[in-house]
Amino acid sequence: MLNKQFTIMQIITSVYRYFKPRILGIIVALLFLAILIASVIGTSWPTVDQLPQNLEDQSNIVGIGLLIFTQFVVPFELLSIVLLSAMVGAIYIAKGEAGK
Amino acid sequence: MIPIELYIGLAAVIFSIGLYGFMTQRNGVRMLMCVELMLNSANINLVAFSSYHGNLTGQVFTLYVIALAAAEAVVGFAILMSIFRMKDMIDLDKINILRW
């Protein structure tokens, strides 16, 4: 048994206190979700009834690896430069005064 | 085979959760977490359409998006650490040092 007894009124009050300053965000997010769901349901997707072409071979790691190193090799190399520069910049920013 | 509306509906729900959190929370770390939620819902869309078209380009693109999201998170957290060192808080309503 808990010493603190929660009544229904206290639960309702705490929920009200949590949601009162956020009601506008909730309304906007729910409207956005409703628009998205309505447009998803209302669209006739042409690929729904078709089975994928390689149904018996579900593993696509080989295909992804081949695509990365043949067709998309230039973005792959650019991505390494982007990650390196982001890492250097983040270390420089987060280093602070202790690194001097 | 799972219909594609369920995947897109899941992505829409996750995106709406991220949007709600981004609009209501003022803590910098929570806002970055919500941005990550929105990015990953877009990744779910990319992978679902790629799988239903039998074309692996979307999944390769998703790998690049994940890497760029990692770079973005690194830079964002480094900026937040620098701001926290300066002002001892990351409440983004009270910070205007990045304003023009």
N, CA and C atoms of all chains as a GROMACS GRO file, in nm:
protein
  600
    1MET      N    1   0.085  -0.120   0.000
    1MET     CA    2   0.000   0.000   0.000
    1MET      C    3   0.088   0.124   0.000
    2LEU      N    4   0.054   0.214  -0.084
    2LEU     CA    5   0.124   0.340  -0.086
    2LEU      C    6   0.069   0.429   0.024
    3ASN      N    7   0.160   0.507   0.082
    3ASN     CA    8   0.113   0.601   0.182
    3ASN      C    9   0.032   0.713   0.118
    4LYS      N   10   0.079   0.754   0.000
    4LYS     CA   11   0.012   0.865  -0.067
    4LYS      C   12  -0.104   0.809  -0.148
    5GLN      N   13  -0.220   0.853  -0.117
    5GLN     CA   14  -0.338   0.803  -0.188
    5GLN      C   15  -0.374   0.900  -0.299
    6PHE      N   16  -0.376   0.844  -0.420
    6PHE     CA   17  -0.412   0.927  -0.535
    6PHE      C   18  -0.560   0.911  -0.561
    7THR      N   19  -0.628   1.016  -0.554
    7THR     CA   20  -0.770   1.011  -0.589
    7THR      C   21  -0.786   1.045  -0.736
    8ILE      N   22  -0.904   1.020  -0.785
    8ILE     CA   23  -0.931   1.049  -0.926
    8ILE      C   24  -0.918   1.199  -0.954
    9MET      N   25  -0.959   1.278  -0.855
    9MET     CA   26  -0.956   1.424  -0.875
    9MET      C   27  -0.814   1.474  -0.887
   10GLN      N   28  -0.723   1.415  -0.809
   10GLN     CA   29  -0.583   1.459  -0.817
   10GLN      C   30  -0.522   1.421  -0.951
   11ILE      N   31  -0.557   1.302  -0.999
   11ILE     CA   32  -0.504   1.259  -1.128
   11ILE      C   33  -0.554   1.352  -1.238
   12ILE      N   34  -0.682   1.383  -1.232
   12ILE     CA   35  -0.738   1.472  -1.333
   12ILE      C   36  -0.673   1.610  -1.326
   13THR      N   37  -0.648   1.656  -1.205
   13THR     CA   38  -0.586   1.789  -1.190
   13THR      C   39  -0.443   1.790  -1.244
   14SER      N   40  -0.369   1.683  -1.216
   14SER     CA   41  -0.231   1.681  -1.265
   14SER      C   42  -0.227   1.669  -1.418
   15VAL      N   43  -0.317   1.590  -1.474
   15VAL     CA   44  -0.323   1.580  -1.620
   15VAL      C   45  -0.359   1.714  -1.681
   16TYR      N   46  -0.454   1.784  -1.616
   16TYR     CA   47  -0.494   1.916  -1.666
   16TYR      C   48  -0.378   2.013  -1.657
   17ARG      N   49  -0.302   2.008  -1.547
   17ARG     CA   50  -0.187   2.098  -1.534
   17ARG      C   51  -0.079   2.067  -1.635
   18TYR      N   52  -0.067   1.938  -1.674
   18TYR     CA   53   0.035   1.905  -1.773
   18TYR      C   54  -0.007   1.953  -1.911
   19PHE      N   55  -0.134   1.935  -1.945
   19PHE     CA   56  -0.174   1.961  -2.083
   19PHE      C   57  -0.219   2.104  -2.107
   20LYS      N   58  -0.240   2.181  -2.001
   20LYS     CA   59  -0.292   2.316  -2.022
   20LYS      C   60  -0.197   2.407  -2.100
   21PRO      N   61  -0.065   2.415  -2.068
   21PRO     CA   62   0.019   2.503  -2.148
   21PRO      C   63   0.054   2.447  -2.286
   22ARG      N   64   0.019   2.319  -2.310
   22ARG     CA   65   0.061   2.257  -2.436
   22ARG      C   66  -0.056   2.232  -2.530
   23ILE      N   67  -0.170   2.293  -2.503
   23ILE     CA   68  -0.290   2.257  -2.578
   23ILE      C   69  -0.280   2.301  -2.723
   24LEU      N   70  -0.211   2.413  -2.748
   24LEU     CA   71  -0.200   2.461  -2.886
   24LEU      C   72  -0.111   2.367  -2.968
   25GLY      N   73  -0.002   2.320  -2.907
   25GLY     CA   74   0.084   2.225  -2.977
   25GLY      C   75   0.013   2.094  -3.005
   26ILE      N   76  -0.068   2.050  -2.910
   26ILE     CA   77  -0.144   1.925  -2.929
   26ILE      C   78  -0.242   1.941  -3.045
   27ILE      N   79  -0.310   2.056  -3.049
   27ILE     CA   80  -0.410   2.078  -3.155
   27ILE      C   81  -0.343   2.081  -3.292
   28VAL      N   82  -0.231   2.154  -3.301
   28VAL     CA   83  -0.164   2.164  -3.431
   28VAL      C   84  -0.109   2.029  -3.476
   29ALA      N   85  -0.049   1.954  -3.382
   29ALA     CA   86   0.006   1.823  -3.418
   29ALA      C   87  -0.104   1.726  -3.459
   30LEU      N   88  -0.218   1.730  -3.388
   30LEU     CA   89  -0.327   1.638  -3.424
   30LEU      C   90  -0.389   1.676  -3.558
   31LEU      N   91  -0.398   1.807  -3.588
   31LEU     CA   92  -0.450   1.847  -3.720
   31LEU      C   93  -0.356   1.801  -3.830
   32PHE      N   94  -0.225   1.817  -3.807
   32PHE     CA   95  -0.127   1.773  -3.906
   32PHE      C   96  -0.136   1.622  -3.928
   33LEU      N   97  -0.151   1.548  -3.817
   33LEU     CA   98  -0.163   1.402  -3.827
   33LEU      C   99  -0.290   1.363  -3.901
   34ALA      N  100  -0.398   1.435  -3.876
   34ALA     CA  101  -0.524   1.404  -3.944
   34ALA      C  102  -0.513   1.428  -4.094
   35ILE      N  103  -0.446   1.539  -4.130
   35ILE     CA  104  -0.428   1.568  -4.274
   35ILE      C  105  -0.344   1.460  -4.339
   36LEU      N  106  -0.236   1.420  -4.270
   36LEU     CA  107  -0.148   1.317  -4.327
   36LEU      C  108  -0.221   1.184  -4.343
   37ILE      N  109  -0.294   1.143  -4.239
   37ILE     CA  110  -0.363   1.014  -4.244
   37ILE      C  111  -0.471   1.016  -4.351
   38ALA      N  112  -0.544   1.130  -4.361
   38ALA     CA  113  -0.649   1.138  -4.462
   38ALA      C  114  -0.591   1.130  -4.602
   39SER      N  115  -0.477   1.197  -4.624
   39SER     CA  116  -0.418   1.192  -4.758
   39SER      C  117  -0.358   1.055  -4.788
   40VAL      N  118  -0.309   0.986  -4.685
   40VAL     CA  119  -0.254   0.852  -4.708
   40VAL      C  120  -0.367   0.755  -4.743
   41ILE      N  121  -0.477   0.765  -4.669
   41ILE     CA  122  -0.589   0.673  -4.696
   41ILE      C  123  -0.653   0.706  -4.831
   42GLY      N  124  -0.662   0.835  -4.862
   42GLY     CA  125  -0.731   0.874  -4.984
   42GLY      C  126  -0.653   0.849  -5.111
   43THR      N  127  -0.524   0.818  -5.099
   43THR     CA  128  -0.443   0.796  -5.219
   43THR      C  129  -0.445   0.649  -5.257
   44SER      N  130  -0.461   0.623  -5.383
   44SER     CA  131  -0.455   0.484  -5.429
   44SER      C  132  -0.312   0.454  -5.471
   45TRP      N  133  -0.243   0.382  -5.384
   45TRP     CA  134  -0.102   0.352  -5.412
   45TRP      C  135  -0.094   0.244  -5.517
   46PRO      N  136  -0.020   0.265  -5.622
   46PRO     CA  137  -0.016   0.166  -5.730
   46PRO      C  138   0.068   0.045  -5.697
   47THR      N  139   0.144   0.050  -5.589
   47THR     CA  140   0.236  -0.060  -5.561
   47THR      C  141   0.186  -0.150  -5.451
   48VAL      N  142   0.064  -0.129  -5.404
   48VAL     CA  143   0.020  -0.204  -5.287
   48VAL      C  144  -0.005  -0.350  -5.322
   49ASP      N  145  -0.071  -0.372  -5.434
   49ASP     CA  146  -0.110  -0.509  -5.465
   49ASP      C  147   0.003  -0.591  -5.526
   50GLN      N  148   0.109  -0.525  -5.568
   50GLN     CA  149   0.216  -0.600  -5.632
   50GLN      C  150   0.310  -0.657  -5.527
   51LEU      N  151   0.354  -0.775  -5.548
   51LEU     CA  152   0.457  -0.832  -5.462
   51LEU      C  153   0.592  -0.779  -5.508
   52PRO      N  154   0.689  -0.771  -5.416
   52PRO     CA  155   0.823  -0.732  -5.460
   52PRO      C  156   0.883  -0.839  -5.549
   53GLN      N  157   0.979  -0.793  -5.628
   53GLN     CA  158   1.028  -0.881  -5.734
   53GLN      C  159   1.114  -0.995  -5.680
   54ASN      N  160   1.182  -0.968  -5.569
   54ASN     CA  161   1.267  -1.073  -5.513
   54ASN      C  162   1.210  -1.118  -5.379
   55LEU      N  163   1.094  -1.182  -5.384
   55LEU     CA  164   1.028  -1.219  -5.261
   55LEU      C  165   1.099  -1.334  -5.191
   56GLU      N  166   1.154  -1.426  -5.268
   56GLU     CA  167   1.219  -1.541  -5.205
   56GLU      C  168   1.356  -1.505  -5.150
   57ASP      N  169   1.415  -1.396  -5.201
   57ASP     CA  170   1.545  -1.354  -5.152
   57ASP      C  171   1.526  -1.222  -5.077
   58GLN      N  172   1.503  -1.232  -4.945
   58GLN     CA  173   1.472  -1.112  -4.868
   58GLN      C  174   1.599  -1.035  -4.830
   59SER      N  175   1.714  -1.097  -4.837
   59SER     CA  176   1.835  -1.030  -4.796
   59SER      C  177   1.882  -0.934  -4.905
   60ASN      N  178   1.899  -0.809  -4.869
   60ASN     CA  179   1.942  -0.711  -4.969
   60ASN      C  180   2.070  -0.640  -4.927
   61ILE      N  181   2.145  -0.704  -4.836
   61ILE     CA  182   2.270  -0.641  -4.793
   61ILE      C  183   2.370  -0.636  -4.909
   62VAL      N  184   2.372  -0.744  -4.986
   62VAL     CA  185   2.465  -0.750  -5.098
   62VAL      C  186   2.432  -0.641  -5.200
   63GLY      N  187   2.304  -0.625  -5.226
   63GLY     CA  188   2.264  -0.522  -5.322
   63GLY      C  189   2.296  -0.382  -5.275
   64ILE      N  190   2.274  -0.358  -5.146
   64ILE     CA  191   2.304  -0.225  -5.092
   64ILE      C  192   2.454  -0.198  -5.098
   65GLY      N  193   2.533  -0.298  -5.063
   65GLY     CA  194   2.678  -0.281  -5.070
   65GLY      C  195   2.727  -0.256  -5.211
   66LEU      N  196   2.670  -0.330  -5.306
   66LEU     CA  197   2.710  -0.309  -5.446
   66LEU      C  198   2.671  -0.170  -5.493
   67LEU      N  199   2.550  -0.125  -5.455
   67LEU     CA  200   2.507   0.008  -5.496
   67LEU      C  201   2.594   0.117  -5.435
   68ILE      N  202   2.631   0.098  -5.308
   68ILE     CA  203   2.713   0.202  -5.242
   68ILE      C  204   2.848   0.215  -5.311
   69PHE      N  205   2.907   0.099  -5.348
   69PHE     CA  206   3.043   0.107  -5.399
   69PHE      C  207   3.052   0.114  -5.551
   70THR      N  208   2.937   0.112  -5.620
   70THR     CA  209   2.945   0.131  -5.765
   70THR      C  210   2.875   0.259  -5.810
   71GLN      N  211   2.743   0.264  -5.789
   71GLN     CA  212   2.669   0.376  -5.846
   71GLN      C  213   2.677   0.501  -5.759
   72PHE      N  214   2.677   0.480  -5.625
   72PHE     CA  215   2.672   0.594  -5.534
   72PHE      C  216   2.804   0.610  -5.462
   73VAL      N  217   2.914   0.591  -5.533
   73VAL     CA  218   3.044   0.597  -5.463
   73VAL      C  219   3.085   0.742  -5.440
   74VAL      N  220   3.043   0.833  -5.526
   74VAL     CA  221   3.081   0.974  -5.508
   74VAL      C  222   3.012   1.035  -5.386
   75PRO      N  223   2.879   1.016  -5.364
   75PRO     CA  224   2.821   1.064  -5.238
   75PRO      C  225   2.880   0.995  -5.115
   76PHE      N  226   2.922   0.870  -5.131
   76PHE     CA  227   2.984   0.801  -5.018
   76PHE      C  228   3.113   0.869  -4.975
   77GLU      N  229   3.196   0.904  -5.074
   77GLU     CA  230   3.321   0.974  -5.041
   77GLU      C  231   3.291   1.113  -4.986
   78LEU      N  232   3.193   1.182  -5.045
   78LEU     CA  233   3.158   1.315  -4.994
   78LEU      C  234   3.108   1.306  -4.850
   79LEU      N  235   3.037   1.197  -4.820
   79LEU     CA  236   2.983   1.179  -4.686
   79LEU      C  237   3.094   1.160  -4.583
   80SER      N  238   3.202   1.096  -4.626
   80SER     CA  239   3.314   1.082  -4.532
   80SER      C  240   3.375   1.218  -4.500
   81ILE      N  241   3.383   1.304  -4.604
   81ILE     CA  242   3.439   1.439  -4.579
   81ILE      C  243   3.346   1.518  -4.488
   82VAL      N  244   3.213   1.504  -4.510
   82VAL     CA  245   3.116   1.576  -4.428
   82VAL      C  246   3.124   1.530  -4.283
   83LEU      N  247   3.133   1.399  -4.262
   83LEU     CA  248   3.141   1.348  -4.125
   83LEU      C  249   3.269   1.392  -4.056
   84LEU      N  250   3.380   1.392  -4.132
   84LEU     CA  251   3.508   1.435  -4.073
   84LEU      C  252   3.503   1.581  -4.034
   85SER      N  253   3.447   1.666  -4.124
   85SER     CA  254   3.442   1.808  -4.092
   85SER      C  255   3.346   1.836  -3.976
   86ALA      N  256   3.234   1.761  -3.970
   86ALA     CA  257   3.141   1.780  -3.859
   86ALA      C  258   3.206   1.739  -3.727
   87MET      N  259   3.284   1.630  -3.731
   87MET     CA  260   3.351   1.584  -3.609
   87MET      C  261   3.455   1.686  -3.562
   88VAL      N  262   3.533   1.738  -3.659
   88VAL     CA  263   3.636   1.836  -3.620
   88VAL      C  264   3.571   1.963  -3.566
   89GLY      N  265   3.464   2.009  -3.632
   89GLY     CA  266   3.396   2.130  -3.586
   89GLY      C  267   3.332   2.111  -3.450
   90ALA      N  268   3.272   1.994  -3.428
   90ALA     CA  269   3.206   1.969  -3.300
   90ALA      C  270   3.309   1.961  -3.188
   91ILE      N  271   3.423   1.898  -3.216
   91ILE     CA  272   3.527   1.890  -3.113
   91ILE      C  273   3.582   2.028  -3.082
   92TYR      N  274   3.596   2.109  -3.188
   92TYR     CA  275   3.648   2.244  -3.165
   92TYR      C  276   3.550   2.328  -3.084
   93ILE      N  277   3.419   2.314  -3.114
   93ILE     CA  278   3.320   2.394  -3.041
   93ILE      C  279   3.309   2.346  -2.896
   94ALA      N  280   3.303   2.214  -2.878
   94ALA     CA  281   3.276   2.160  -2.745
   94ALA      C  282   3.401   2.153  -2.658
   95LYS      N  283   3.516   2.189  -2.714
   95LYS     CA  284   3.639   2.176  -2.637
   95LYS      C  285   3.641   2.276  -2.521
   96GLY      N  286   3.603   2.398  -2.550
   96GLY     CA  287   3.593   2.496  -2.443
   96GLY      C  288   3.727   2.548  -2.399
   97GLU      N  289   3.730   2.597  -2.276
   97GLU     CA  290   3.850   2.661  -2.225
   97GLU      C  291   3.953   2.562  -2.176
   98ALA      N  292   3.911   2.438  -2.150
   98ALA     CA  293   4.004   2.341  -2.091
   98ALA      C  294   4.110   2.298  -2.190
   99GLY      N  295   4.083   2.315  -2.319
   99GLY     CA  296   4.178   2.267  -2.417
   99GLY      C  297   4.293   2.362  -2.442
  100LYS      N  298   4.286   2.482  -2.388
  100LYS     CA  299   4.391   2.579  -2.418
  100LYS      C  300   4.517   2.552  -2.338
  101MET      N  301   0.150  -0.987  -4.697
  101MET     CA  302   0.229  -0.864  -4.714
  101MET      C  303   0.156  -0.747  -4.648
  102ILE      N  304   0.228  -0.673  -4.570
  102ILE     CA  305   0.168  -0.560  -4.498
  102ILE      C  306   0.140  -0.448  -4.597
  103PRO      N  307   0.020  -0.393  -4.597
  103PRO     CA  308  -0.007  -0.283  -4.690
  103PRO      C  309   0.076  -0.160  -4.656
  104ILE      N  310   0.104  -0.082  -4.759
  104ILE     CA  311   0.200   0.028  -4.742
  104ILE      C  312   0.140   0.143  -4.662
  105GLU      N  313   0.004   0.145  -4.653
  105GLU     CA  314  -0.057   0.252  -4.574
  105GLU      C  315  -0.017   0.244  -4.427
  106LEU      N  316   0.008   0.123  -4.379
  106LEU     CA  317   0.045   0.110  -4.237
  106LEU      C  318   0.184   0.168  -4.212
  107TYR      N  319   0.276   0.143  -4.307
  107TYR     CA  320   0.408   0.202  -4.291
  107TYR      C  321   0.401   0.354  -4.295
  108ILE      N  322   0.326   0.406  -4.390
  108ILE     CA  323   0.319   0.553  -4.401
  108ILE      C  324   0.243   0.612  -4.282
  109GLY      N  325   0.143   0.536  -4.232
  109GLY     CA  326   0.072   0.584  -4.114
  109GLY      C  327   0.162   0.586  -3.991
  110LEU      N  328   0.247   0.484  -3.976
  110LEU     CA  329   0.344   0.482  -3.865
  110LEU      C  330   0.439   0.601  -3.876
  111ALA      N  331   0.487   0.626  -3.999
  111ALA     CA  332   0.577   0.740  -4.018
  111ALA      C  333   0.506   0.871  -3.988
  112ALA      N  334   0.378   0.881  -4.023
  112ALA     CA  335   0.304   1.004  -3.995
  112ALA      C  336   0.285   1.023  -3.846
  113VAL      N  337   0.258   0.913  -3.774
  113VAL     CA  338   0.239   0.924  -3.628
  113VAL      C  339   0.370   0.966  -3.561
  114ILE      N  340   0.481   0.905  -3.603
  114ILE     CA  341   0.610   0.940  -3.542
  114ILE      C  342   0.647   1.084  -3.574
  115PHE      N  343   0.617   1.126  -3.699
  115PHE     CA  344   0.647   1.264  -3.736
  115PHE      C  345   0.564   1.362  -3.653
  116SER      N  346   0.437   1.324  -3.626
  116SER     CA  347   0.352   1.414  -3.548
  116SER      C  348   0.398   1.422  -3.403
  117ILE      N  349   0.445   1.309  -3.349
  117ILE     CA  350   0.500   1.311  -3.213
  117ILE      C  351   0.622   1.403  -3.206
  118GLY      N  352   0.708   1.392  -3.307
  118GLY     CA  353   0.825   1.479  -3.313
  118GLY      C  354   0.787   1.625  -3.327
  119LEU      N  355   0.684   1.651  -3.409
  119LEU     CA  356   0.640   1.789  -3.429
  119LEU      C  357   0.582   1.847  -3.301
  120TYR      N  358   0.503   1.765  -3.230
  120TYR     CA  359   0.445   1.810  -3.103
  120TYR      C  360   0.554   1.841  -3.001
  121GLY      N  361   0.651   1.751  -2.991
  121GLY     CA  362   0.760   1.775  -2.896
  121GLY      C  363   0.842   1.896  -2.934
  122PHE      N  364   0.864   1.914  -3.064
  122PHE     CA  365   0.944   2.029  -3.108
  122PHE      C  366   0.872   2.159  -3.081
  123MET      N  367   0.738   2.157  -3.088
  123MET     CA  368   0.665   2.281  -3.065
  123MET      C  369   0.645   2.311  -2.918
  124THR      N  370   0.638   2.208  -2.832
  124THR     CA  371   0.603   2.235  -2.694
  124THR      C  372   0.725   2.240  -2.602
  125GLN      N  373   0.825   2.157  -2.627
  125GLN     CA  374   0.938   2.154  -2.535
  125GLN      C  375   1.031   2.270  -2.563
  126ARG      N  376   1.090   2.326  -2.457
  126ARG     CA  377   1.186   2.434  -2.472
  126ARG      C  378   1.326   2.391  -2.434
  127ASN      N  379   1.341   2.267  -2.391
  127ASN     CA  380   1.475   2.218  -2.357
  127ASN      C  381   1.548   2.182  -2.487
  128GLY      N  382   1.674   2.219  -2.495
  128GLY     CA  383   1.746   2.199  -2.619
  128GLY      C  384   1.767   2.053  -2.653
  129VAL      N  385   1.795   1.971  -2.553
  129VAL     CA  386   1.820   1.829  -2.578
  129VAL      C  387   1.691   1.761  -2.625
  130ARG      N  388   1.579   1.797  -2.562
  130ARG     CA  389   1.453   1.738  -2.604
  130ARG      C  390   1.415   1.780  -2.746
  131MET      N  391   1.447   1.905  -2.782
  131MET     CA  392   1.415   1.949  -2.918
  131MET      C  393   1.498   1.872  -3.019
  132LEU      N  394   1.628   1.847  -2.986
  132LEU     CA  395   1.710   1.769  -3.078
  132LEU      C  396   1.660   1.626  -3.090
  133MET      N  397   1.611   1.569  -2.977
  133MET     CA  398   1.555   1.434  -2.984
  133MET      C  399   1.432   1.430  -3.074
  134CYS      N  400   1.351   1.535  -3.068
  134CYS     CA  401   1.231   1.537  -3.153
  134CYS      C  402   1.267   1.555  -3.301
  135VAL      N  403   1.374   1.631  -3.328
  135VAL     CA  404   1.420   1.643  -3.466
  135VAL      C  405   1.465   1.506  -3.519
  136GLU      N  406   1.530   1.429  -3.431
  136GLU     CA  407   1.572   1.295  -3.472
  136GLU      C  408   1.451   1.206  -3.501
  137LEU      N  409   1.344   1.223  -3.421
  137LEU     CA  410   1.222   1.145  -3.449
  137LEU      C  411   1.167   1.178  -3.586
  138MET      N  412   1.164   1.306  -3.622
  138MET     CA  413   1.109   1.346  -3.752
  138MET      C  414   1.195   1.291  -3.865
  139LEU      N  415   1.328   1.298  -3.848
  139LEU     CA  416   1.418   1.245  -3.952
  139LEU      C  417   1.398   1.095  -3.970
  140ASN      N  418   1.379   1.023  -3.860
  140ASN     CA  419   1.366   0.879  -3.871
  140ASN      C  420   1.231   0.838  -3.929
  141SER      N  421   1.128   0.920  -3.910
  141SER     CA  422   1.002   0.889  -3.977
  141SER      C  423   1.016   0.904  -4.128
  142ALA      N  424   1.093   1.003  -4.172
  142ALA     CA  425   1.121   1.015  -4.316
  142ALA      C  426   1.198   0.894  -4.366
  143ASN      N  427   1.288   0.840  -4.282
  143ASN     CA  428   1.362   0.719  -4.321
  143ASN      C  429   1.269   0.600  -4.338
  144ILE      N  430   1.168   0.589  -4.249
  144ILE     CA  431   1.072   0.479  -4.261
  144ILE      C  432   0.999   0.488  -4.395
  145ASN      N  433   0.960   0.611  -4.433
  145ASN     CA  434   0.895   0.628  -4.563
  145ASN      C  435   0.984   0.583  -4.677
  146LEU      N  436   1.110   0.625  -4.672
  146LEU     CA  437   1.204   0.590  -4.780
  146LEU      C  438   1.221   0.439  -4.792
  147VAL      N  439   1.238   0.372  -4.678
  147VAL     CA  440   1.260   0.228  -4.682
  147VAL      C  441   1.134   0.154  -4.729
  148ALA      N  442   1.016   0.203  -4.685
  148ALA     CA  443   0.893   0.136  -4.725
  148ALA      C  444   0.871   0.146  -4.876
  149PHE      N  445   0.888   0.265  -4.931
  149PHE     CA  446   0.868   0.280  -5.075
  149PHE      C  447   0.973   0.205  -5.153
  150SER      N  448   1.097   0.204  -5.102
  150SER     CA  449   1.203   0.130  -5.170
  150SER      C  450   1.174  -0.018  -5.172
  151SER      N  451   1.122  -0.070  -5.060
  151SER     CA  452   1.094  -0.213  -5.054
  151SER      C  453   0.975  -0.249  -5.143
  152TYR      N  454   0.877  -0.160  -5.152
  152TYR     CA  455   0.759  -0.193  -5.232
  152TYR      C  456   0.781  -0.174  -5.380
  153HIS      N  457   0.881  -0.095  -5.418
  153HIS     CA  458   0.911  -0.081  -5.560
  153HIS      C  459   1.014  -0.182  -5.606
  154GLY      N  460   1.076  -0.256  -5.514
  154GLY     CA  461   1.181  -0.348  -5.553
  154GLY      C  462   1.306  -0.279  -5.601
  155ASN      N  463   1.329  -0.157  -5.551
  155ASN     CA  464   1.442  -0.077  -5.596
  155ASN      C  465   1.524  -0.039  -5.473
  156LEU      N  466   1.652  -0.067  -5.476
  156LEU     CA  467   1.733  -0.052  -5.355
  156LEU      C  468   1.786   0.090  -5.335
  157THR      N  469   1.754   0.181  -5.426
  157THR     CA  470   1.812   0.316  -5.416
  157THR      C  471   1.766   0.389  -5.290
  158GLY      N  472   1.640   0.366  -5.252
  158GLY     CA  473   1.588   0.433  -5.135
  158GLY      C  474   1.657   0.390  -5.007
  159GLN      N  475   1.694   0.262  -5.001
  159GLN     CA  476   1.760   0.215  -4.879
  159GLN      C  477   1.902   0.268  -4.870
  160VAL      N  478   1.970   0.279  -4.986
  160VAL     CA  479   2.103   0.340  -4.986
  160VAL      C  480   2.093   0.485  -4.944
  161PHE      N  481   1.989   0.554  -4.995
  161PHE     CA  482   1.968   0.693  -4.958
  161PHE      C  483   1.941   0.707  -4.809
  162THR      N  484   1.870   0.608  -4.752
  162THR     CA  485   1.842   0.610  -4.609
  162THR      C  486   1.970   0.601  -4.527
  163LEU      N  487   2.065   0.521  -4.576
  163LEU     CA  488   2.194   0.514  -4.506
  163LEU      C  489   2.261   0.651  -4.504
  164TYR      N  490   2.257   0.722  -4.617
  164TYR     CA  491   2.318   0.855  -4.620
  164TYR      C  492   2.244   0.951  -4.529
  165VAL      N  493   2.110   0.938  -4.525
  165VAL     CA  494   2.033   1.028  -4.436
  165VAL      C  495   2.067   1.001  -4.291
  166ILE      N  496   2.087   0.874  -4.254
  166ILE     CA  497   2.124   0.842  -4.116
  166ILE      C  498   2.260   0.902  -4.081
  167ALA      N  499   2.354   0.894  -4.175
  167ALA     CA  500   2.487   0.949  -4.148
  167ALA      C  501   2.480   1.101  -4.135
  168LEU      N  502   2.400   1.166  -4.221
  168LEU     CA  503   2.388   1.312  -4.210
  168LEU      C  504   2.316   1.351  -4.081
  169ALA      N  505   2.220   1.269  -4.036
  169ALA     CA  506   2.153   1.297  -3.909
  169ALA      C  507   2.251   1.286  -3.794
  170ALA      N  508   2.343   1.191  -3.802
  170ALA     CA  509   2.446   1.180  -3.699
  170ALA      C  510   2.532   1.305  -3.696
  171ALA      N  511   2.572   1.355  -3.814
  171ALA     CA  512   2.653   1.477  -3.819
  171ALA      C  513   2.577   1.595  -3.761
  172GLU      N  514   2.448   1.604  -3.795
  172GLU     CA  515   2.365   1.714  -3.744
  172GLU      C  516   2.351   1.708  -3.592
  173ALA      N  517   2.331   1.587  -3.540
  173ALA     CA  518   2.317   1.573  -3.395
  173ALA      C  519   2.448   1.610  -3.325
  174VAL      N  520   2.561   1.571  -3.385
  174VAL     CA  521   2.690   1.604  -3.324
  174VAL      C  522   2.709   1.754  -3.317
  175VAL      N  523   2.680   1.823  -3.426
  175VAL     CA  524   2.700   1.969  -3.426
  175VAL      C  525   2.602   2.036  -3.330
  176GLY      N  526   2.477   1.987  -3.327
  176GLY     CA  527   2.378   2.046  -3.238
  176GLY      C  528   2.415   2.029  -3.092
  177PHE      N  529   2.458   1.910  -3.055
  177PHE     CA  530   2.495   1.890  -2.915
  177PHE      C  531   2.620   1.966  -2.878
  178ALA      N  532   2.713   1.985  -2.974
  178ALA     CA  533   2.830   2.065  -2.944
  178ALA      C  534   2.792   2.210  -2.919
  179ILE      N  535   2.699   2.263  -3.002
  179ILE     CA  536   2.653   2.401  -2.980
  179ILE      C  537   2.582   2.412  -2.846
  180LEU      N  538   2.500   2.311  -2.812
  180LEU     CA  539   2.430   2.315  -2.684
  180LEU      C  540   2.528   2.310  -2.567
  181MET      N  541   2.634   2.230  -2.580
  181MET     CA  542   2.734   2.225  -2.473
  181MET      C  543   2.803   2.360  -2.456
  182SER      N  544   2.833   2.423  -2.569
  182SER     CA  545   2.898   2.555  -2.561
  182SER      C  546   2.806   2.658  -2.496
  183ILE      N  547   2.675   2.653  -2.534
  183ILE     CA  548   2.578   2.747  -2.474
  183ILE      C  549   2.563   2.720  -2.325
  184PHE      N  550   2.560   2.589  -2.289
  184PHE     CA  551   2.546   2.555  -2.147
  184PHE      C  552   2.666   2.603  -2.067
  185ARG      N  553   2.784   2.598  -2.130
  185ARG     CA  554   2.901   2.648  -2.057
  185ARG      C  555   2.894   2.798  -2.036
  186MET      N  556   2.837   2.868  -2.134
  186MET     CA  557   2.830   3.014  -2.120
  186MET      C  558   2.722   3.056  -2.021
  187LYS      N  559   2.601   2.998  -2.034
  187LYS     CA  560   2.487   3.053  -1.961
  187LYS      C  561   2.435   2.963  -1.851
  188ASP      N  562   2.486   2.841  -1.838
  188ASP     CA  563   2.440   2.744  -1.739
  188ASP      C  564   2.294   2.706  -1.755
  189MET      N  565   2.244   2.709  -1.877
  189MET     CA  566   2.108   2.660  -1.903
  189MET      C  567   2.095   2.639  -2.054
  190ILE      N  568   2.002   2.551  -2.091
  190ILE     CA  569   1.978   2.531  -2.234
  190ILE      C  570   1.831   2.553  -2.265
  191ASP      N  571   1.770   2.645  -2.192
  191ASP     CA  572   1.633   2.682  -2.223
  191ASP      C  573   1.636   2.774  -2.345
  192LEU      N  574   1.589   2.723  -2.458
  192LEU     CA  575   1.610   2.794  -2.584
  192LEU      C  576   1.521   2.916  -2.597
  193ASP      N  577   1.425   2.938  -2.505
  193ASP     CA  578   1.346   3.060  -2.511
  193ASP      C  579   1.426   3.181  -2.464
  194LYS      N  580   1.522   3.155  -2.377
  194LYS     CA  581   1.595   3.266  -2.315
  194LYS      C  582   1.732   3.289  -2.379
  195ILE      N  583   1.757   3.225  -2.491
  195ILE     CA  584   1.889   3.238  -2.553
  195ILE      C  585   1.874   3.310  -2.685
  196ASN      N  586   1.942   3.423  -2.699
  196ASN     CA  587   1.933   3.498  -2.825
  196ASN      C  588   2.071   3.536  -2.876
  197ILE      N  589   2.173   3.457  -2.841
  197ILE     CA  590   2.307   3.495  -2.885
  197ILE      C  591   2.333   3.452  -3.028
  198LEU      N  592   2.249   3.366  -3.083
  198LEU     CA  593   2.266   3.327  -3.223
  198LEU      C  594   2.177   3.409  -3.315
  199ARG      N  595   2.107   3.506  -3.256
  199ARG     CA  596   2.016   3.587  -3.339
  199ARG      C  597   2.094   3.693  -3.412
  200TRP      N  598   2.044   3.725  -3.530
  200TRP     CA  599   2.112   3.826  -3.611
  200TRP      C  600   2.087   3.965  -3.557
   0.00000   0.00000   0.00000
